[in-house]
Amino acid sequence: MTDGALATRLDLVDETVTVGAHRFVLAKPRQADALISEEDFARDERLPYWAELWPSALVLAAQVARAPIVARSIELGCGLALPSLVTRARGGAVTATDYYDDALLLAARNADRNGIGALETALVDWNAIPATLGRYDRILAADVLYERRYGPLVAGAIDRLLAPSGCAWLTDPGRVGREPFMQAAAACELRVTVLDAPPVELTQGGAVTLYELRRAGADR
Ligand SMILES: C[S@@+](CC[C@H](N)C(=O)[O-])C[C@H]1O[C@@H](n2cnc3c(N)ncnc32)[C@H](O)[C@@H]1O
């Protein structure tokens, strides 16, 4: 699909977003609801939440902007992939993943248009993590616990992808999947701590919590 065809099909509009020292012009669909597909919903109840920039992504992106860069990062349920874009802008290697092709196409397009080079992307459904993915020093995930069933799925994905001394940062505004996530993380021997979230002015939603997960017994 040509760039123009993608822009027309998704009805893209530009939004300027500043994270730390980085300023991005992010193209995003004008109306996420306009992308709802009955076929997608019938398949696995998926809805195009990828097409909005959620407050949790702003907080996670700000956390990435203030922390040292690590060798290999991956973002789960990236949507518009702002934390991945900040990682790239700072020279880090990152794979942005989602189970919507369009999210990945748009994330790569936004990286290109903001002059931060090619963004690696991969189609990843938490129900079946591809065997081709290895282990990562840092896992990023913003607002991915909005269904109860996502709690164990996301914890399982982190357990599968986290390097022995790596850490995962997950931001969450208090979604319904948080408790099942905590239980599943404990069962996988992932230690969860709450970090001080970076100060971010949010225009919508309530407080966002920043969690860090490490393997029990791993060195910091
Ligand atoms: C609420 S949105 C958050 C998007 C982005 N992280 C943000 O905070 O702006 C949840 C994201 O998780 C993705 N997602 C939901 N279920 C998924 C699954 N089973 N596998 C992979 N991604 C999934 C959605 O497509 C969407 O991009």
The ligand as a MOL file (V3000), in Angstrom:
LIG
                    3D

  0  0  0     0  0            999 V3000
M  V30 BEGIN CTAB
M  V30 COUNTS 27 29 0 0 0
M  V30 BEGIN ATOM
M  V30 1 C -5.3340 0.6930 25.0730 0
M  V30 2 S -4.3240 0.3530 23.6940 0 CHG=1
M  V30 3 C -2.7780 1.0880 24.1760 0
M  V30 4 C -1.9490 1.4710 22.9860 0
M  V30 5 C -0.6280 2.1680 23.3540 0
M  V30 6 N 0.2230 1.2750 24.1080 0
M  V30 7 C -0.9090 3.4270 24.1490 0
M  V30 8 O -0.8280 3.3630 25.3940 0
M  V30 9 O -1.2080 4.4640 23.5350 0 CHG=-1
M  V30 10 C -3.9620 -1.3990 23.8720 0
M  V30 11 C -3.0430 -1.9530 22.7720 0
M  V30 12 O -2.8630 -3.3490 22.9760 0
M  V30 13 C -3.0150 -4.0400 21.7300 0
M  V30 14 N -3.4620 -5.4110 22.0120 0
M  V30 15 C -4.6160 -5.8080 22.5980 0
M  V30 16 N -4.6850 -7.1510 22.6770 0
M  V30 17 C -3.5210 -7.6080 22.1160 0
M  V30 18 C -2.9930 -8.9240 21.8890 0
M  V30 19 N -3.6890 -10.0450 22.2140 0
M  V30 20 N -1.7810 -9.0300 21.3260 0
M  V30 21 C -1.0840 -7.9200 20.9720 0
M  V30 22 N -1.5240 -6.6490 21.1340 0
M  V30 23 C -2.7410 -6.5130 21.7040 0
M  V30 24 C -4.0490 -3.1960 21.0050 0
M  V30 25 O -4.0610 -3.4230 19.6110 0
M  V30 26 C -3.6240 -1.7900 21.3740 0
M  V30 27 O -2.6450 -1.2730 20.5190 0
M  V30 END ATOM
M  V30 BEGIN BOND
M  V30 1 1 1 2
M  V30 2 1 2 3
M  V30 3 1 2 10
M  V30 4 1 3 4
M  V30 5 1 4 5
M  V30 6 1 5 6
M  V30 7 1 5 7
M  V30 8 2 7 8
M  V30 9 1 7 9
M  V30 10 1 10 11
M  V30 11 1 11 12
M  V30 12 1 11 26
M  V30 13 1 12 13
M  V30 14 1 13 14
M  V30 15 1 13 24
M  V30 16 1 14 15
M  V30 17 1 14 23
M  V30 18 2 15 16
M  V30 19 1 16 17
M  V30 20 1 17 18
M  V30 21 2 17 23
M  V30 22 1 18 19
M  V30 23 2 18 20
M  V30 24 1 20 21
M  V30 25 2 21 22
M  V30 26 1 22 23
M  V30 27 1 24 25
M  V30 28 1 24 26
M  V30 29 1 26 27
M  V30 END BOND
M  V30 END CTAB
M  END
